[in-house]
Amino acid sequence: MPVRPGEPGARSLVIWSVTLAATVGFVVLLALVRTRWAPVRRADQDVADALNAVVAGNTVLTRSLKVLTDLGGTPMLLWLLGIGTLWLVLRRQWRIAPYVVITALGAMGLNAVIKELVGRLRPVVEEPLSHQSGMSFPSGHALGSAVVYGVLLLVFLPVTRPRARPVFAGVMVTAVVVVGLTRIALGVHYPSDVLAGWLLGLVWLALTAIAFRQWRWGAPPGARGMPGLSAGLDPAPEEGLRPVPRQHPTALPRPAHALVELLVAWALIAALLYGLGYLIVESGPGPGPPAWDRAVAVWAASVRTPWLDTVTGWVEVLGGTPGIVAGVLVIGPLGVAVARTWRPMVLLALGLAGELSLYFATTAAVSRERPEVVQLNTGLRPMASFPSGHVTAMLTLTLCVAVILFRATRDRRWRLAAVVLAVLAPAGVAFQRLYAGVHHLSDVLASLLLAGLWMTACWWVTRPPSPDRHGTAGVR
């Protein structure tokens, strides 16, 4: 009896056929490159020269390509793998988490070994646009992106809502293709290097998926093995992996009312901060800061030492834009994994958007000069001292963590850890800003007030529904 399309036998036949075709393609390409077959060498060099002539004279295009190529860089791929693995562990997906880790580590090992065995040098172009070390064949970015984005696709596609599956799959495939093309356009890889990376990534992804689907850990016959590796073909995936289970209420049951409440809170906080800033800047006995503000600034500058310079330098990174962005990229997905609702992401988005807009509005309205001490940071706006953006952002982020954990668990240890984080992290950033001589103590206190009041408003509008408001018990 012939196998019908969509049946398990047909799916297996397709998977094995694709795997075999990719394997043959990679082996043939490897042989041609290793033997330095002239037609391949000429085609590779012609493409590299042609793209270099187009891209080298376009600064905007070059910068754009460098940004896009980072989607396949080690930091981005490690972040994706780390967050994905932690998500699976938090959801107790013990059978899928090892697949993610082992597949990624295996791809890294394969890439390193084959690069050394082939020993192909990187392209030589007239005007280099990026400098990369190591061998050229295969492309590590192409291989890594194919494996990592492919793993995410295999694991999370089956538990994505059906309407969103084509979009999700399209984004993952597009990311892989874009990363590979940027490596060619930047002149750090030949087309054959990128094609080999894609083929090898597809082969490795398929082989590990097939292997791990056999690891039942003693599951009885007919039991579900690893639904996350069925590439969207499993009609009933495990509910535990679903990013937002269907039975949960929406993050903002009444978005229009929430927006009105936030707008009112924003206006009141902005007016309060402006009034405080006006009192501090304009109503003093002289043009300078109050005596206590000046005394704290002088004291902070007087305790500087080389080792404190190093420590506060790291604190500045954590409290600056890179640290805050990294924190959001970690806290947001993990918060959704723990709470099983999009409410943590909404809380983060509202909190950071509000504090940022309040910060810019207040600094523009108050226009306070920075302390009259030697500043460790140069290039800062001289009339943007009140309030401190670093302290405001860090307190907002840590308060978001505290709200998420208090809603997600009643474990006192986790709640205590959230409180300690919300106290120590902003305190460390506040000391660094005083130590660097870029803010007064009153600037820091205003930041605490801004973040505290705004996060109170965000907590209020994102609080879980209660039975008396919506007729059903809220889900924490």
C-alpha positions as CSV (number, residue, x, y, z in Angstrom):
1,M,0.0,0.0,0.0
2,P,1.5,3.4,-1.0
3,V,2.4,5.8,1.8
4,R,0.1,8.9,1.8
5,P,1.5,12.4,2.2
6,G,1.4,13.5,5.9
7,E,1.7,10.0,7.4
8,P,4.6,9.2,9.7
9,G,6.2,7.0,7.0
10,A,6.0,9.8,4.4
11,R,7.5,12.3,6.9
12,S,10.4,10.0,7.6
13,L,11.0,9.4,3.9
14,V,11.2,13.2,3.3
15,I,13.5,13.8,6.3
16,W,15.9,11.0,5.2
17,S,15.8,12.1,1.6
18,V,16.6,15.7,2.5
19,T,19.4,14.6,4.8
20,L,20.9,12.3,2.2
21,A,20.8,15.1,-0.5
22,A,22.4,17.6,1.9
23,T,25.1,15.1,2.8
24,V,25.9,14.4,-0.8
25,G,26.0,18.1,-1.6
26,F,28.3,18.9,1.3
27,V,30.7,16.0,0.5
28,V,30.9,17.0,-3.2
29,L,31.5,20.6,-2.3
30,L,34.1,19.7,0.3
31,A,36.0,17.6,-2.3
32,L,35.9,20.4,-4.9
33,V,37.2,22.9,-2.5
34,R,39.8,20.6,-1.0
35,T,41.2,19.7,-4.4
36,R,41.0,23.4,-5.4
37,W,39.0,22.8,-8.5
38,A,39.6,25.7,-10.8
39,P,35.9,26.5,-11.8
40,V,34.9,26.7,-8.2
41,R,37.9,28.9,-7.3
42,R,37.2,31.3,-10.2
43,A,33.5,31.5,-9.4
44,D,34.1,32.2,-5.8
45,Q,36.7,34.9,-6.5
46,D,34.6,36.6,-9.1
47,V,31.6,36.8,-6.8
48,A,33.8,38.1,-3.9
49,D,35.4,40.8,-6.2
50,A,32.0,41.9,-7.6
51,L,30.4,42.3,-4.2
52,N,33.4,44.1,-2.8
53,A,33.3,46.6,-5.6
54,V,29.6,47.3,-4.8
55,V,29.7,47.3,-1.0
56,A,33.1,49.0,-0.4
57,G,32.0,52.4,-1.6
58,N,28.7,52.5,0.4
59,T,29.2,53.3,4.1
60,V,25.5,52.9,5.0
61,L,25.3,49.5,3.3
62,T,28.5,48.3,5.0
63,R,27.3,49.3,8.4
64,S,24.0,47.6,7.8
65,L,25.7,44.4,6.7
66,K,27.9,44.4,9.9
67,V,24.8,44.7,12.0
68,L,22.9,41.9,10.2
69,T,25.9,39.6,10.3
70,D,25.9,39.7,14.1
71,L,22.7,37.7,14.0
72,G,25.0,34.8,13.3
73,G,27.8,35.9,15.6
74,T,28.8,34.0,18.8
75,P,27.2,36.5,21.3
76,M,23.8,36.4,19.6
77,L,23.8,32.6,19.2
78,L,24.9,32.0,22.7
79,W,22.2,34.3,24.0
80,L,19.6,32.4,21.9
81,L,20.8,29.0,23.1
82,G,21.1,30.1,26.7
83,I,17.7,31.6,26.9
84,G,16.2,28.7,25.0
85,T,17.8,26.1,27.3
86,L,16.8,28.0,30.4
87,W,13.2,28.3,29.1
88,L,13.1,24.5,28.5
89,V,14.5,23.8,32.0
90,L,12.0,26.1,33.6
91,R,9.2,24.3,31.7
92,R,10.8,21.0,32.9
93,Q,11.3,19.8,29.3
94,W,14.1,17.5,30.3
95,R,14.0,15.5,27.0
96,I,14.4,18.5,24.8
97,A,16.9,20.7,26.7
98,P,19.8,18.2,26.1
99,Y,19.0,18.2,22.4
100,V,19.5,21.9,22.2
101,V,22.8,22.0,24.1
102,I,24.4,18.9,22.5
103,T,23.3,19.9,18.9
104,A,24.9,23.3,19.4
105,L,28.1,22.1,20.9
106,G,28.4,19.4,18.2
107,A,28.1,22.0,15.5
108,M,30.9,24.1,17.0
109,G,33.1,21.0,17.1
110,L,32.4,20.0,13.6
111,N,33.1,23.5,12.3
112,A,36.5,23.7,14.0
113,V,37.6,20.2,12.8
114,I,36.6,20.7,9.2
115,K,38.2,24.2,9.0
116,E,41.5,22.7,10.1
117,L,41.2,19.7,7.8
118,V,40.4,21.8,4.7
119,G,42.7,24.7,5.6
120,R,41.2,27.2,3.1
121,L,42.4,30.8,3.5
122,R,39.9,33.6,3.6
123,P,39.1,35.7,0.5
124,V,41.5,38.4,-0.6
125,V,39.6,41.5,-1.9
126,E,40.7,44.9,-3.0
127,E,39.2,46.7,0.0
128,P,38.7,44.6,3.1
129,L,35.5,45.5,5.0
130,S,35.9,43.1,7.9
131,H,38.8,41.3,9.5
132,Q,38.3,37.7,10.6
133,S,40.8,35.2,11.9
134,G,40.8,31.5,11.2
135,M,40.1,29.4,8.2
136,S,37.4,30.0,5.6
137,F,35.7,26.7,4.9
138,P,33.0,26.2,6.0
139,S,31.5,29.5,7.2
140,G,31.0,29.3,11.0
141,H,28.3,32.0,10.9
142,A,26.4,30.1,8.3
143,L,26.7,26.8,10.1
144,G,26.0,28.2,13.5
145,S,23.0,30.2,12.4
146,A,21.6,27.2,10.5
147,V,21.9,25.0,13.6
148,V,20.8,27.4,16.2
149,Y,17.8,29.0,14.4
150,G,17.0,25.5,13.1
151,V,16.9,24.1,16.7
152,L,14.6,27.0,17.7
153,L,12.4,26.2,14.8
154,L,12.2,22.5,15.5
155,V,11.6,23.0,19.2
156,F,9.2,25.9,19.3
157,L,7.3,25.6,16.0
158,P,5.0,22.8,17.2
159,V,3.9,24.8,20.2
160,T,3.4,28.0,18.3
161,R,-0.2,29.0,17.4
162,P,-1.1,27.7,13.9
163,R,-1.6,31.1,12.4
164,A,1.8,32.3,13.6
165,R,3.7,29.3,12.4
166,P,4.4,30.5,8.9
167,V,5.7,33.9,10.2
168,F,7.9,32.2,12.8
169,A,9.3,29.8,10.2
170,G,9.8,32.6,7.8
171,V,11.7,34.7,10.3
172,M,14.0,31.8,11.2
173,V,14.8,30.9,7.6
174,T,15.3,34.5,6.7
175,A,17.8,35.0,9.5
176,V,19.9,32.1,8.3
177,V,19.9,33.3,4.7
178,V,20.7,36.9,5.6
179,V,23.6,35.9,7.8
180,G,25.1,33.8,5.1
181,L,24.7,36.5,2.4
182,T,26.3,39.1,4.7
183,R,29.4,36.9,5.1
184,I,29.8,36.9,1.3
185,A,29.1,40.6,0.9
186,L,31.6,41.6,3.6
187,G,34.3,39.6,1.8
188,V,35.1,37.2,4.7
189,H,33.8,34.1,3.0
190,Y,33.4,32.7,-0.4
191,P,30.0,31.6,-1.6
192,S,31.1,27.9,-1.4
193,D,32.0,28.5,2.3
194,V,28.5,29.7,3.1
195,L,26.8,27.0,1.1
196,A,28.9,24.4,2.8
197,G,27.9,25.9,6.2
198,W,24.2,25.7,5.3
199,L,24.5,22.1,4.1
200,L,26.5,20.9,7.0
201,G,24.1,22.6,9.4
202,L,21.1,21.0,7.8
203,V,22.8,17.5,7.9
204,W,23.8,17.9,11.6
205,L,20.4,19.2,12.5
206,A,18.6,16.4,10.9
207,L,20.8,13.7,12.3
208,T,20.6,14.9,15.9
209,A,16.8,15.3,15.6
210,I,16.5,11.8,14.3
211,A,18.8,10.4,17.0
212,F,17.1,12.3,19.9
213,R,13.6,11.2,18.8
214,Q,14.7,7.7,19.7
215,W,15.7,8.6,23.3
216,R,12.5,7.7,25.2
217,W,14.2,7.2,28.6
218,G,12.1,4.1,29.2
219,A,8.8,5.6,27.9
220,P,6.2,2.9,27.2
221,P,5.5,2.0,23.5
222,G,3.2,4.5,21.8
223,A,4.0,7.2,24.4
224,R,4.9,10.6,23.1
225,G,8.7,11.0,22.8
226,M,9.9,14.5,21.9
227,P,7.0,16.4,20.4
228,G,9.2,19.5,20.0
229,L,11.3,17.8,17.3
230,S,8.5,17.0,15.0
231,A,8.8,20.3,13.1
232,G,5.2,21.3,13.5
233,L,3.8,17.9,12.4
234,D,2.7,16.8,15.9
235,P,-1.0,17.6,16.2
236,A,-1.0,17.7,20.0
237,P,2.2,19.2,21.4
238,E,2.8,19.2,25.2
239,E,0.9,22.1,26.8
240,G,3.8,22.7,29.2
241,L,6.0,24.1,26.5
242,R,3.5,26.6,25.1
243,P,4.8,30.1,25.5
244,V,1.4,31.4,26.7
245,P,-1.1,28.7,27.5
246,R,-4.5,29.4,26.0
247,Q,-6.3,29.4,29.4
248,H,-4.4,32.4,30.7
249,P,-6.1,35.9,30.5
250,T,-4.6,38.6,28.4
251,A,-1.8,40.7,29.9
252,L,-3.9,43.9,29.7
253,P,-7.6,43.0,29.9
254,R,-8.6,46.6,29.4
255,P,-5.8,48.2,27.4
256,A,-7.6,51.5,26.8
257,H,-8.2,52.0,30.5
258,A,-4.6,51.0,31.2
259,L,-3.4,53.6,28.7
260,V,-5.4,56.4,30.3
261,E,-4.2,55.5,33.8
262,L,-0.6,55.4,32.6
263,L,-1.0,58.8,30.9
264,V,-2.4,60.4,34.0
265,A,0.4,58.8,36.1
266,W,3.0,60.0,33.6
267,A,1.8,63.6,33.7
268,L,1.7,63.7,37.5
269,I,5.2,62.2,37.9
270,A,6.6,64.6,35.2
271,A,5.0,67.6,37.0
272,L,6.3,66.4,40.4
273,L,9.9,65.9,39.1
274,Y,9.8,69.3,37.3
275,G,8.7,71.0,40.5
276,L,11.5,69.3,42.6
277,G,14.1,70.1,40.0
278,Y,13.0,73.8,39.9
279,L,13.2,74.0,43.7
280,I,16.7,72.5,43.7
281,V,18.1,74.6,40.8
282,E,16.3,77.9,41.1
283,S,15.4,78.6,44.7
284,G,18.9,78.2,46.3
285,P,20.9,81.1,47.7
286,G,23.3,81.0,44.7
287,P,23.6,79.7,41.2
288,G,25.4,76.5,42.3
289,P,24.0,73.3,43.9
290,P,23.0,73.2,47.5
291,A,25.8,72.8,50.1
292,W,24.9,69.2,50.9
293,D,24.9,68.3,47.2
294,R,28.2,69.9,46.6
295,A,29.7,68.2,49.7
296,V,28.7,64.8,48.5
297,A,30.1,65.4,45.0
298,V,33.4,66.5,46.5
299,W,33.6,63.6,48.9
300,A,32.8,61.0,46.1
301,A,35.6,62.4,43.9
302,S,38.0,62.4,46.8
303,V,37.8,58.6,47.5
304,R,38.9,57.6,44.0
305,T,41.5,54.9,43.7
306,P,42.7,52.7,40.8
307,W,40.9,49.6,41.9
308,L,37.7,51.5,42.5
309,D,38.0,53.0,39.1
310,T,38.1,49.5,37.7
311,V,35.1,48.2,39.7
312,T,32.9,51.2,39.0
313,G,33.8,50.9,35.3
314,W,32.2,47.5,35.3
315,V,29.2,48.8,37.2
316,E,28.8,51.6,34.7
317,V,28.6,49.0,31.9
318,L,26.0,47.1,33.8
319,G,23.9,50.2,34.4
320,G,24.3,51.6,30.9
321,T,22.5,50.8,27.8
322,P,24.4,47.5,27.0
323,G,23.7,46.2,30.5
324,I,20.0,47.2,30.5
325,V,19.4,45.8,27.1
326,A,21.1,42.5,28.0
327,G,19.0,42.4,31.2
328,V,15.8,42.9,29.2
329,L,16.8,40.2,26.7
330,V,17.3,37.7,29.6
331,I,14.6,38.7,32.0
332,G,11.8,39.1,29.4
333,P,11.8,35.6,27.9
334,L,12.5,33.9,31.3
335,G,9.8,35.9,32.9
336,V,7.3,34.7,30.3
337,A,8.6,31.1,30.8
338,V,8.1,31.3,34.6
339,A,4.7,33.2,34.6
340,R,3.3,31.5,31.5
341,T,1.8,34.7,30.4
342,W,2.9,37.7,28.4
343,R,2.4,40.0,31.4
344,P,6.1,40.1,32.3
345,M,7.0,41.4,28.7
346,V,4.2,44.0,28.9
347,L,5.5,45.1,32.3
348,L,9.0,45.5,31.0
349,A,7.9,47.3,27.9
350,L,5.7,49.8,29.8
351,G,8.3,50.3,32.6
352,L,11.3,51.0,30.4
353,A,9.3,53.1,27.8
354,G,7.8,55.2,30.6
355,E,11.0,55.8,32.5
356,L,12.9,56.6,29.4
357,S,10.4,59.2,28.2
358,L,10.1,60.7,31.7
359,Y,13.9,60.9,31.9
360,F,14.2,62.8,28.6
361,A,11.3,65.1,29.4
362,T,12.7,66.0,32.9
363,T,16.3,66.6,31.8
364,A,15.1,68.8,29.0
365,A,12.8,70.8,31.3
366,V,15.1,71.2,34.3
367,S,18.5,71.5,32.4
368,R,20.7,71.1,35.5
369,E,24.5,71.4,35.2
370,R,26.6,68.5,36.3
371,P,28.8,68.6,39.5
372,E,31.8,70.9,39.5
373,V,34.3,68.1,39.9
374,V,36.6,66.2,37.6
375,Q,34.4,63.8,35.7
376,L,35.5,60.3,34.8
377,N,33.1,60.2,31.9
378,T,33.5,62.5,29.0
379,G,31.2,63.4,26.2
380,L,28.0,63.6,28.4
381,R,25.5,66.3,27.9
382,P,26.5,69.1,30.4
383,M,23.0,70.2,31.2
384,A,21.4,66.8,31.7
385,S,22.2,66.0,35.3
386,F,18.7,65.8,36.8
387,P,17.8,62.9,37.1
388,S,20.2,60.1,36.6
389,G,19.3,57.9,33.6
390,H,21.5,55.0,34.7
391,V,20.0,54.8,38.1
392,T,16.4,55.2,36.8
393,A,16.9,52.4,34.3
394,M,18.5,50.0,36.7
395,L,15.9,50.5,39.4
396,T,13.1,50.1,36.8
397,L,14.6,46.8,35.6
398,T,15.2,45.4,39.0
399,L,11.7,46.4,40.2
400,C,10.3,44.6,37.1
401,V,12.2,41.5,38.2
402,A,10.8,41.8,41.7
403,V,7.2,42.2,40.5
404,I,7.6,39.2,38.2
405,L,8.9,36.9,40.9
406,F,6.4,38.1,43.5
407,R,3.6,37.2,41.1
408,A,5.1,34.0,39.9
409,T,6.1,32.3,43.2
410,R,5.5,32.4,46.9
411,D,8.9,31.0,47.7
412,R,10.5,33.4,50.3
413,R,14.0,32.7,49.0
414,W,13.2,33.9,45.5
415,R,11.3,36.9,46.8
416,L,14.2,37.8,49.1
417,A,16.6,37.5,46.2
418,A,14.4,39.9,44.2
419,V,14.3,42.4,47.0
420,V,18.1,42.2,47.5
421,L,18.6,42.7,43.8
422,A,16.3,45.7,43.7
423,V,18.3,47.3,46.5
424,L,21.9,46.5,45.8
425,A,22.0,46.9,42.0
426,P,20.6,50.4,41.9
427,A,22.7,51.3,45.0
428,G,25.8,50.2,43.1
429,V,24.9,52.2,40.0
430,A,24.0,55.2,42.1
431,F,27.4,55.2,43.8
432,Q,29.2,54.8,40.5
433,R,27.4,57.9,39.1
434,L,28.4,59.9,42.2
435,Y,31.9,58.5,42.1
436,A,32.3,59.4,38.4
437,G,31.3,63.0,39.2
438,V,28.5,63.1,36.7
439,H,25.5,63.4,39.1
440,H,24.6,65.1,42.3
441,L,23.0,63.2,45.2
442,S,19.7,64.9,44.6
443,D,19.8,63.7,41.0
444,V,20.1,60.1,42.2
445,L,17.2,60.6,44.7
446,A,15.1,62.0,42.0
447,S,15.8,58.9,39.9
448,L,14.6,56.7,42.7
449,L,11.4,58.7,43.0
450,L,10.8,58.6,39.2
451,A,11.4,54.8,38.9
452,G,9.5,54.0,42.1
453,L,6.4,56.0,41.2
454,W,6.3,54.9,37.6
455,M,6.8,51.2,38.4
456,T,3.9,51.5,40.9
457,A,1.7,52.7,38.1
458,C,2.9,49.8,35.8
459,W,2.3,47.3,38.5
460,W,-1.2,48.6,39.0
461,V,-2.2,48.4,35.3
462,T,-0.6,44.9,34.8
463,R,-1.9,43.3,38.0
464,P,-3.6,39.9,37.4
465,P,-7.4,40.0,37.0
466,S,-9.4,39.4,40.1
467,P,-12.8,37.6,40.3
468,D,-14.7,40.8,41.2
469,R,-13.4,42.6,38.1
470,H,-13.7,39.9,35.4
471,G,-15.7,37.1,36.9
472,T,-12.9,34.6,36.8
473,A,-10.0,34.1,39.1
474,G,-6.7,35.7,38.0
475,V,-3.9,33.4,37.1
476,R,-0.6,34.3,38.5
